[in-house]
Amino acid sequence: MLAIFILAAAAITAAIGVVVHDEPVSAMFMAAVGLAVAAIPEGLPAIVTITLALGVQVMAKRNAIIRRLPAVETLGSISTIFSDKTGTLTRNEMTTQAIWLAEGEYRLSGIGFAPEGKLHEAPQDPESAEHGDEIRLDDHPALAHFLKVGTLCNDAELAQEEERWVIHGDPTEGALVVAAAKGGLDTHQLRDEHPRQDAIPFESERKYMATLNELDGKRLLVKGAPDRLLEMCHKVRTADGDQELDPAEWEERIHALSSRGLRVLALAEKDADALSGNSTMPTRKKGWCCSAWSACSTRRAKPPLKPSSSVSRRGFAR
């Protein structure tokens, strides 16, 4: 902008000299060039470089490394920054907050990876942040089966290191392991009793992972995106046995959970004998039974902030 202004001023000066004062064109051209050169100080590049270098030095003292000097000027003109909060402003911890079975919804208390919390019935108002009555896992076999499937079809490990609970693996998978621990299930014992025989790792193209385990016989367990698993399933597990799945009903439940700011996962299973040929690849609409939806991280209990962060939780955008 400065260069354009200087060139415009020089051109106007030359035009006034020729038109108004009847000066020779060649003389006014040389005057315009001299004016343009004189308007730009010789030390301007050095001054700009020194100023930006001082800005980089100030940023470095605040633990911010700038690779390119012009980036300092850009940062100085920014009024709002949208950043990825996971692992930056937060501890990168996910927490299972709700589980929706065919019989209804359940809530879990506690935040973070520490297996400290209880299982509760959902309140009458689904939008309420309160928990219902506490329940025992022994009285809810369908819920217990769901937590078993979520633990077996899972690569995350819960461990305690220096009096702090951590997850080795994906935080979302870790949330399911922690949920099982809150219900009183021992992850290591459960995996020893129901060993994994094969596995299909998660890929974004498939949007699910699958494992083959010994669980009341050989069972193929799948965990992934609810829309993908809903396409594969035609039955839903209930306390009274498998029943026909109503896609519209479960799509409505998915929407209800998502509208509350939840990340939703689905679990499904089928008999290994129902596999097509010798393949362990899940096939659509052939013997799949949906277990339930699991919802991680809510607006009521976002992933915990790092102790050094002073950013308001209300500032997060979903």
N, C-alpha and C positions, 0 to 999 in steps of 0.2 A: 504493500500500500504506500509506503514511504517513497519508493522508487517511482511509482506511477504519479504520485503527487508532484514530485520534483520535475519529472519530464513534462507534465502538463503545465506547470508554472513556467518552465523554460520556453515551451512552445508558445504560450500566451505572450510572454515578454517579447519574443522575437516577432510575433505577429503585430503587436502594438507598435514596435519600433519601425516596422516596414510600412504599415498602413497609416498610422497617425503621424509619425515623425519623418516619414519619407526617407528612412535610412536604407542603405544598400542591403540587399538580401544576404550577400556573402558575409557582410560585417555582422549582421544580426544573427546569422547562423553560428558564427564563431562565438558571439556573446552568449547565445543560448547554451552551447556546449560548455563554455567556461563556467556558466552559472550552475549547470547540472553537476559538473565535477566538483565545484566548490561547495555545493550543498551537502554532499556526502562526506562526513569527516573521515580522514585517513585512519584514525584509530578505532572506528566503529566495530570492525570485525573482532579486534582484540578485546574491546570492552564487552561485547556480547559473549565471547568465549569465556572471559574471566567471570562474568556474572553467572553464567550457567554452571561453570565449575564450582563456584561457591555454593550454588543451589544443590549440586550433587553432594558436596561435602556435608551440608546440613542434613540432607536425606540419609546419608550414610550413618550419621550419628544417631538416627532414629531407626536403624536396622533396615533401611530400604536401599537396595543396590540399584542404581540406574546405569544401564548399559550405554545409552545414547544421550548426549547432552540435550538435544531438543525436547526430550521427554520431560525434562524438568519444567519447561515452559508450558507444555500440555497439561501436566499435573496441576500447575498453578492456576490454570483457567477452569479447572473442573469444580463443579458445585455439588454433584451427586455421583457416588460410585456404587454400582451394582456388582457385587462379588459373590463367588461361590462360597457359601458359608461352611460347607462340610469340611472338617479338618482344618479350617482356617480360623473361623470365629468360634467353632464348636469343637467337641472332642471326637467327632466322627462316631458317635454312638447312636444306635437305633434301639427302640424299645417297642415291644409288642404291647399294644394298648387294647386291642379288641379282637375277638375271635367269633366269627359268625357261623354257627352250624345250622343244620336243617331245623333243629328245635328252637333256635333263637340265638341271641347274642350274649357273649360273656365279656367281662372287662377284667383287666389286670392292673394292679397297682404297682408302684415302683417305677423308677426311671434309671436308665443306664444299664450297664452290664452286670451290676451286682444282683445276684439272685435273691433279692430282698423285696418281697411283695406277695400278694395273695390273689387268688382267683375269686371273682365276684360275679353275681348275676347282673345283667344290665338293668339300669333304672327304667322306670316307666316312660320317662321322657328320653328318647334316643339322643337328643341334643344336649342333655344334661352332662355336666362334667363329674357328677357324683357317681359313686359306685353303689351297687345294690348289696344284698346280703352275701356274706362270704360263703363259699361252697367248698366241699371236699371232692377231690378228684375221683375217689372211689365210688361216689354216688353218681358220677357222670361218665359212663364208659365211652360214649361217643367222643367226648372232649379228651379223655385220656388217650384214645386211639389216634385222634388228630395230632396231639403233642408227640406221640411216638413216631408217627409218619414224618412230622416236621423235623424231628431229631435224626431219624435214619436217612432221610433224603437231604443230607446236609453235610458240608465239609468243614464247618466252623468248629472250633474247640474253645471251651470256656476254661480259663485258668486263673489262678490267683497268684499274682507276682508282687512281692513287697507290700502286702496288705492291700492290694488293689486288684480288682477283678478286670481282666482283659479278655478280648476275643482274638484268637488267631484265625484269621480268615475274613470273609465278607461280613460287614456289620449287620446287614439285613438278615443273613443266615444266622448270625450270632444272636439276633433278637429272638428267633425261634428256639434256640438252645436255652437261652435264659428263661423263656416262658415255660419250657418243660421243667427246668430246675425249680421255678417258683411253684410248680405243681407237685414237687417232691420226686421227680424222676431223676435217676442217675444216668447221665449221658453215656459214660464209659460202660457201665453195666448193661445198659440197653443195647449198645452197639455190639457188645460181646455176645449177648443172648440172641441177637438177630444179625448175624454177620452179613456184610455186603459181598455179593458175588460178582457184580458187574456194575458199571456206571456209564452214563452218557453225560459229559460235562455241559454246563450251560453255554449256549451260544446265542448271540443276539438274533441270528436268523430264525432259530427255533423258538426262542423266548421261554425255554424251560430247561431243567436238568432232570435226569431220571436215574434211579438206582434199582438194582435187583437184590432184594433181601429175603431172608428166611423170616417170615412173619405170618404165622398160621399157614404154613406152606410157602411156596415161592410166590412173592408178590413184587410187581413192578410199581415203584413209587415215583411220582412226578411232582415237582414243585416249579411254579412259574407264573407267567402273566395270566390273570384271570380270564381275559378275553380269549387267549389261546387255548387254555384248558377247557373253557366252556364249549368251545367248538368240538373238543374231543370226547366230552362226556355225554352220556344219555341217562345216567342214574345218579342218585345222591344217597349217601350213607345216612341213615337215621338210627335212633335207638331201637326201632322195631325192624331193622333190616333195610336193604336197598330198595329205594322207590324211584319212580320216574322223575326225571329232572325237568323243572319248568324254567326254560332259559329266561323268559321275561321276568320272572320273580327274582332270579339271581342277578340279572343285569340291574334290576332296581336296587338290590342290596349293594352291589358294587358301586353304583352311583351314590347311594346314601353314605357309604364309607368314604368315598373319594371327596364328597362335598364337605366332609368334616376335616379335611386336610390330611387324610391317611394315605400311606403307601400300601397298596393292597396286593397280597400274594394269594395264590390258590394252590391247593393240594389235591391230588387225585391218585387213584391206584387201580390195579386190575390183577387178576390171576395171571401168573406166568404162563399157564397152559393156554391162555387166550391169545398169546402172541402169534403173529403171522409167521409161520415157518420157524426158522432158527434165528430170526432177527430179534434183537432187543429194542429196535426202534419203535416208539409208540405209534399206533395207528389210530386214525380218527373214527369215532363212533363204533368201536368194537370192544365192548366189555368194560369201558372205563367208568369208574364210579367216583364222583366228586366227593371229597371229604368235607371241605369247608374253606372259608376265606380267612386269612390272617391279615390284620391291619397294623402297620408299624408307624410310630411317630405321629403324634397328634398335635393339634393347635393348643391343646391344654398342657401338653408336656413335650415341648420341642427338645431336640437333642441338646444336652446340657452345654452351656457356654464354658469356655476355658476360663479359669480363675482370673487371668490377666485381662479379659475382655470386659469392657464397660458398655458395650452396645446393648441398647434396649431390645428385649425379645419382641416387642411390638413392631420393631423395624424390619422383621423378616418378611419376605414375600414368598408365597407358595407358588 
